[in-house]
Structures are given as structure tokens and as C-alpha cells.
Amino acid sequence: MGRAGRRLPAVAALFYAALAALVLLGVRDVLFLYEENRCSMTYMYEYPEYLKIKLPKKTVRRYPAYELYLYGEGNYAEANKNLILTGIPVLFLPGNAGSYKQVRSLGSIALRKAEDVDFKYHFNFFSVNFNEELVALYGGSLQRQTKFVHECIKVILELYRDREFAPTSVAIIGHSMGGLVARALLTLKNFRPELINLLITQATPHVAPVMPLDKYLTDFYTAVNNHWILKAQDLRNLTTLSVAGGFRDYQVRSGLTFLPRLSQHDSALSVVSSAVPRAWASTDHLSIVWCKELILAMIRAFFDLIDENTRQITEDPKKRMSVLNHHFVRHPAKMFEESPDAFTELTGAFTWIKVKTSKWTYSVYNDTSSWIYGCINSNSSMCLEATDLSWRAELLPTVKVVILKLQDYPSLSHVVIYVQPAVGNKFTLDCEFFKEDSRTVWLPVTPLFSFGLSSRKILLNSTGLLYNVQLQHFDHIYQAFKIYIESHCHLLKERKPSVYRLHIPWSHEDSVTVAKVPSFTEISAKLHVAQPGNDSSVPVLNIYSSSDCQYEIILKTSLLQILGQIIRFHGCSLPVYVVANILLTYGGQLSTLISTGQCSEFSLELVRSAKPYKVDPVISIVVFLLGFNWFREIWDSLSLPEVDAAVLSSQDAWFPLVSLILFLFGAGIAYWSGVFFSSSLRLFSSLWLTLIRPSVLQKDNELITPRRVCVVVSLALVSWTTCGAFTIFIIYLRYVFKVIKLHVSVRAEQNTLNGDSEHSKETSQNAIKHTVKKQSSVDGTSEATQFLCNNRTIAEDVSTLRMHVTMLNLFTWIVLLNLPSLIYWLKNLRYNIRLDPDPCRSTAIILVSILEILMNSSTSEVKLSKLLRMAAKVPLPLSVAMLAFGRTHLYKVPHFVTFSLLLHVLCCIV
């Protein structure tokens, strides 16, 4: 039994080390294993200047930390100092900790584009200074920012009053949380929707907050998204584009940036930057505002959106959507035309060559935007009238492609390829006729639990230009694969590069890879958005190949990328699982206190008590029952909130085993956080013993004293007048100091006991040898009794120390979850000493009262309490409730922990 007991910690340590390693591998995949940065930096040709716009005094008084600026460079900036503006107003809203100066990439490129057209049209770029507030971590200022932006729009439009082409609306570009603030404008009671006609958001989490750390943040999201759903019909005149950064953006996953897909709101478009034509690059969270390829696409779209009559952005929603689709979804390698000619007369001195083969290659020395036509009127020698099929083309890296299904064009007699005679760069023109079925290959993906040990393999002997590999059963966000493509060619000659495109039909999140021929290429296949339930389409790997080459395609499940997907989609809810594990361990320690009179060690109790089968089945059963109307009615009648698992399922971000995996990950983190705490306390106590002479810790018999009441009142006053998180941090430091002192005291007593133990053994041996001497026997018995009492005292102190270390571990996570509001308060201290609204003020006052008592308690008081059995059982239902309602509401976690600690205080008193 002893050997098994000794083996258990070692086995547990290995198990939890493996879990922690899996978490680290997933984090590594998210933070480091992504494609290289393919964006070009934007540069200013002249020194950027930011002209501060004077705001009304009432606005300045109400929003002292915020400002409005106009961007300019060189002569343009000098000309605008008098604010005689004649351009088209665009307002840039920075995001979390963002700077108003991030507008310079947009403003500079727009200025260069205006110079190209001799300032026939130009844009005035304004930018809001939000004082770099951390609004992704603290939601209390989002409503204030929204109202300030409304005031800015009114000031901007006032600048153009009495101008010849005065604008009546403003286009908005919002980065990160700035995009959400822009959407929130429409929720204001006195805001007129016609003040905005175009909204472009960059890496904005529209669906839900990345870290739901306070109630104000989640309530703001709920209000904005509900308004956009309920008032979708009223938003049809507003055109919205959401651009995500792709897998390089680990701060905001792209799935959160997709706008709600509503049939009533057909003027919204969501794309990932890797799918944007002429960019084809993933961006991180900051580079999305300066990525030259993306900024160029936006500025080109802005100039195509101009109405020549009003010299402002067009009021036609259909044209706005056509322009955005042209630049951000499918680019035909032609300049945008609102109404292209339906028919073209092909008259002139052309040389007509009839080609009757199924495959044809031709070298040309100049490129043209209109190059392929469908003949609708011809004679025996030439085509007289045709329709321009170049609009059906699609621009890809190194190639533009037209795929025509001939059955869709029954009236065409010929397909005409127009080749200009002018000399220029050399291009190769490849044409072929083929049956679609002959170029389509079905490739079932490998099972999730194959862990890369099995693979799927196909061999393509290319005789054509295109192959479509259908990836069957690839439709969930937790699937991730590595696709290896090796190309071999029969003839050694220079060939055009191959283009591999992973096309996801239900969302604009394609990725494009260009590879030389021959080559070995690795492609990562994973999803930002799961397949909707009403969609039966299949992801396709398009291979734009070279003729006479062989392509070997191998597909394997990637365990590392699966871990990365779990962390990417659910990593922010890991704190909930960690705290649930610690809470279950805490309940187990209280149970051992009842049964043995001693508090068990944290690591051993974690192994015994933190079991996923105690919590997960309950939540799964509730989610299942909520599918029945009768249970839903009972649930709603009790005013119970929605279970987070059901919410995540509605967002297609949930799968059955994810909760089990996250629970195990949380157990691994909880185990090593316990080891870290124990090691840190041991280190600090060693330093204390080295630097300061240890003294016996004075034990108070009274838990509530006048001094402690004064401390509680003082800290409550600090919380009320400043910031609740600041008060929590102060009481946390007091608790840490108290636990370190307790640890030092226990170590000092143990050191003393070790010396007394040796002396006691010698005394006992003398008592046995000299039994005739009554006095010696009595002395030996007396010392043995004292030794036994010391043992009991130290055992009690060790038990108390273990309990305090666990409670301190719990409280540490409360501090971490409230830390963002503390950072926000410190950053804005020069404007206001009181954080208003404060998400944790009331919680702080309660915790101060609880911890001032708890830090002076011991297990000797707790184990005599009548409430101990209830206190030992409560952590289990609290853990279930925490996982049910705290995964997408992290701010609720401290409430469950506070309730458990409150019961502990009552155990000390009752």
C-alpha cells in the first residue's frame, strides 16, 4: 500500500505533465505556426500630420479624454489647415489600445490615388483618439465611445456645410473594437441611420467578445447584435464589409468576425484576408491596418464607389455591394464597370484563326483586360458580334482563369480569344475543353483520431489545366489536416508555377498557395467557420496544374493543428476549467478534513476529486433536455440563463468531446499551478528564514477584532471611491504575506521539532535502561507527552497551511480575471480617480470582508463546524454551474468562488 501511495504522485505528475505539454503544443500552434507575413509595408511619401479638430465645449467637457483629428501630408495638410474641405469624409475608429495615427496608411494611399486622377475626387480621412483605451478587456467605456463618435459625425458633416457637393453621410472604417463601436451607433436612440452609408471593419470580433471579462462588455454585444437582427430591414441601406486577418491573427480568430447571415440583410459581406484578390495574405491583428495589398483593395473600392453626379459615395446599395464583391471576393482582372456593354462588335482588321482541337497553347506578348468573348453572330469566316466573357474570369496569383460551362451558353457559336499584336511582356495562353467529371476526384479525409498515423493518397497524371479534389467529410472546426503535394514532370523544361487553392464554399476564407514545378508543397487545411446545417457543399482543393506533370497528394490528420484549433476556439474559457478543478479539489480537502481531521495535500486531492464525470454529464443532459419544449418552458419560467454550451453550438463552435478535453487541460494547469504555488512559498519562506530571524506566529482566538473591522471598512471605502479590482489586489497581497508568514512559522516549528525529536529519543532510551529510577521515568514520560503535543500542533498548522494555499490559489484566479479593469483604471487615472462603471466593486467589498476573516482562520475551527458537511458538498454543484454558465461569461467565475469562500467563513463562525 505504501509503495502504491508513493507511485501515485509520480504517475499523476507524468499524466498532468503530458496534459500541460498538449496545452503548450496547442498554444504554440496558434501563436507561432502560421504562414509567413506576405504583406508589404505602406510608406508615407511626405511627413504625416494630424490636425486636431475643435469640438463643442459641451462635448469636450463630457469626453475630456477623446479627440478628433484630420489626417494630411505636405501641401495637402497645409491646404486643409483652414478646414475648407471639399472631399469625401471617411472616419477611422481605432480598436483596443489602438492609436488614431493608424489612419496614416489609408490616408496616404488615398492621397496618392487622388493625385493620379488630378484630385477630381479625393477623400478626407478623419480619425478618433480614444486615448488607447483597453475596451476589449473593459466594456464600461464602449457606450461612451459610441456617443462620442456620434458627436464626431455631426461635427464632420458640419465642416462641409454650404459646400457645392456637401456630403450627407460618412463612411466609417473601424479596426478591432472600433468596428463594433461603429455598429453600436445604430443602437443610439437619437442616431439617424442615413448618417452612415458604408462601414468597413478590420479584424472586428462581431459575434462575441474574445474575453468576456465583465458584464458591460457582454451586455454591449448583446444589445448591438440583437439590434442588428431585429432591425435588419432598416439596415438595408447600410453596406457593411468585415475583413478578418486569418490564422496569423491569434488575438481575434476569424470566425468571430463574420457578420450574422440574415436573409433580410443582404448588404453585408464577410471575408478573410487570405481570400481577398490581389492580397491573398493572412495578416496579424495590427498589420491589417497597414498591409499594403489590403489597403490598396480598400482604396480602389472607395474610388469605384464614387457617384460622378454627387461626387460622394453612391447611395445605391446594389452598386456598393457589386464594388465590394469585385475587389474582395472575385476579381475579373478588369476595372470595375457598373453597367458593362452586353454586346461588342468585333469589326476591324483582325486575323481570324479557327482552332478545332480540344487543347490549345499560344504565346502572346501583351495582356488585355477584355480577351475572351462568346460569339453570338458570325459568318463563315469571322465573328461579327460577341458578348464579353472576360467578366467571368477570376484573378489568381500568376494566372487569370475562365471556366465556362458550355450548356449555360447555348446561343454561342464560337469562343473567341482576342490576342493583341502589340509587343510587351510574354504571356502564355492555355485553353482546353474537358468534362467536369473527368477532372473531379473524391478524397475522404482521415478520421479525427487517426493522429496522423493513417493517410489518404491519390495520384493525378495531369493532362490538363485543372483538377478539383473534393475533400469529403471536412466540415467541422476541430478538424485539421496536412496536405502534401509533390509534383513531377516528364520533360525537364521551364514551366509556369502551379496554383493550389483550398476553396471553402460556405464562407469567403479560401487560401491560395503558389508552387514551382516540380516541387514539394505542404498546405494546412482547417476551418474558420464550420459548415452550416443547411449547407451540403464540399470543400475543394483546386489544382491549376501544368500539363504532362504528375501530382501526388497525401492527406493526414494533424494532431498539433487539432490542439491549435481547440486552443484557438476555446482557449479563452480555460480559466473556467482551471478554477472548476481547483474548486473540486478544495471540496475534496474539506471532505478529508471531516473524515480524517486533517487537510490533504493539494496534488493528491486533485487526483482524487477532480473528475470530469462529476460535471460534464450533468451539463450534457441539461443541453439535451433543452431541446424539448416542455423542459425549455420550465427552464424559462425559472428565469435561468442560457447554457453556454448551447450558445456555442449555435455558433458552430462546439463538439461533444471538447468539454472533456478542456477539463483535462484545466486539470493539468491546476496541478502545475499548485506545484508553482508550493514552490514559490517554499522559496519565499527560505528567503525569509535566511534574512529574518523567525518568530512564532501569534494565533488569535478571535476572528473578528476591532482592528480587522477597521481594515475591512477602510478597504471597502477604497473600493467605493477608486476601483474594486485595486482593493482586491491589495487584499490579495495581504493574504499572500499572511500565508508566507504561516509557511515560515510551520518550517520553524518543524526545524525545532526535529531537534527535540532527537533529544526525546535519547530520553526514552534512558528511561528504559533505568526503570528503577522513578524520577527519570517520569521525566521521560513528560518529554514524550510534550513531543506528542508538539506533533499535533504542527500537524494542525500544516493542515491549515494546505487549506490556505488552496484558497489562495483560487483567489489568484479571481485577481487575474479582474486584472484588466485594474489596468484600465491605472491607465486612465489622470482623468478620473474613480472607475465608473466598475464591474467588480460589489464583489470586492464582499471579498474583503470574507478574506480578512479567512486569512486568520485555521482548520481547528472549521472541522468543529456544523456547516462543514454542506461546505464540502457545495463545490461540486458550483463547479457544474460554473462550467454551464461561465464559459462565455468569465466575469461570473468570481461569484461562484466567492460563494464557496463565504461558506468557509460561516464554518469558522458557526
Order of alpha helices (4+ residues) and beta strands (2+ residues): alpha-beta-alpha-beta-alpha-beta-alpha-beta-alpha-beta-alpha-beta-alpha-beta-beta-alpha-beta-beta-alpha-beta-beta-beta-beta-beta-beta-beta-beta-beta-beta-beta-beta-beta-beta-beta-beta-beta-alpha-alpha-alpha-alpha-alpha-alpha-alpha-alpha-alpha-alpha-alpha-alpha-alpha-alpha-alpha
